[in-house]
Amino acid sequence: MRTAPGRRRAHALRGLLARRPGPVLLLSATALLLLVWIPACLRTGLIDLRVYRAAAPHLTTGDLYAFRLRLPGPHMFPLPFTYPPFAALLFLPLGPVAWPVVSGVWTAASMGALCALVHACLRLADPAAPHVLHRRRVLLWSAALLWTEPAAVTCAFGQINLLLAALVGHAVRRRAAATAGLGVGLAAGVKLVPAVTGLYFLAHRRWSAAGWAAAVFLTTVAAGWWAAPRSAAEFWFHAVGEAGRVGPVGSVLNQSLRGALSRTLGHDVGWSAAWWAVAVPVASGALAAVVRTARRGDRLGALVAAQFTGLLLCPVSWCHHWVWAVAAVLWLVYTPRRGRPRTVALLAWCVVLAGYPIHWLELAQPDITAFGRPWYLAALGWCYPVCAVLTLVALCARTGGDGGGRLPSTAGPKAGRYRLHPASGAQS
């Protein structure tokens, strides 16, 4: 019996991917590196990395948060530095290094961070997977996920999102409380939103890890204050609460609940009753997802739920902040919990991540500072929040078996405290 040509080709492709996952990733990463790095050297590109590099020397002069990077182009607004002073302290060494070197190394490091994030997520989802199978999964998933909208835009903008997500993913896998807290505390010290990972520690009753994370975060605040008291005072007493200085809240790039709701109503909703009416039920569902997944021993599910809580409730969550969608896809694929909510969420993420909707919506809305949108464009501008809510529903669903991310029983006596009721992740 002859096999159809299409089936033979598909079988041959699967065989090639199984035998040569390394070259597949190398080809994918090289193509994206060249597409990002060459334009960045020839013309304006990696704009957030340019901000990190140019703003850091202003740390000690006291005008760090008055700094603006002005780039050519009618639609480019002046770019501020939006992170805590501790981040500027870390970015200081970037200044003396030649731009082609900085841009190339930063982009390559971001791609490596995606691989590290995929590795951490797959180990959380399936800790018992054989090494060979796990390695193949990491290489092939990394090759594909590099081209999703959040990851590709992070690389194109020179953002720090993938590096911080990889740090958090690595930290939560550590059994030592100090090591876990160190990673999360450092990430929160660079960019505040990773502090939401504390919910993951609390849900798993890792009180020591949460305490270490808080202590390390406070240490980064003290380090920034010691290095630049004026800049620190400006940030913590004024700039930290001003969402508008980060960028246009109504831009379609802002995929938080506040951004999507503001585009729908035609004005910045701020902390109004309309925002609370949407945020409270979403936050309640997200926290329920964190707790339920933790009780099932589903470590990756709990991490995804915690990160989505921060992304949805933060005033500004640019589309490239949503690199934790990578973790959501891996959970939806590898969780043993089957059901319609999981299937719907996975299909929605596949369409959004591969379709680059924010890119097309930005082209359709040339004035990113205006809140008013035609109803159909405003509706499409909810794509990331809707996908996140669908994922939270899938995380809370009770169909199928238990979570696949429990610590293995051979982990030792200390691991038991982390497995709760086993039966039952523009420049801000």
ABEGO torsion letter per residue (X at the ends): XBBBAAAAAAAAAAAAAAABAAAAAAAAAAAAAAAAAAAAAABBBGAAAAAAAAAAAAAAAGAAAABBBBBBEAABBBBBBABBAAAAAAAAAAAABBAAAAAAAAAAAAAAAAAAAAAAAAAAABAABBAAAAAAAAAAAAAAAAABAAAAAAAAAGBAAAAAAAAAAAAAABABAAAAAAAAAAAAAABAAAAAAAAAAAAAGBAAAAAAAAAAAAAAAAAAAAABAAAAAAAAAAAAABAAAAEBAABAABABAAAAAAAAAGBBAEABAAAAAAAAAAAAAAAAAAAAAAAAGBAAAAAAAAAAAAAAABABBBAAAAAAAAAAAAAAAABABBEAAAAAAAAAAAAAAAAGAAAAAAAABABAABABBBAAAAAAAAAAAAAAAAAAAAAABABEBBBAABBBAAAEAAAAAABBGAAXXXGX
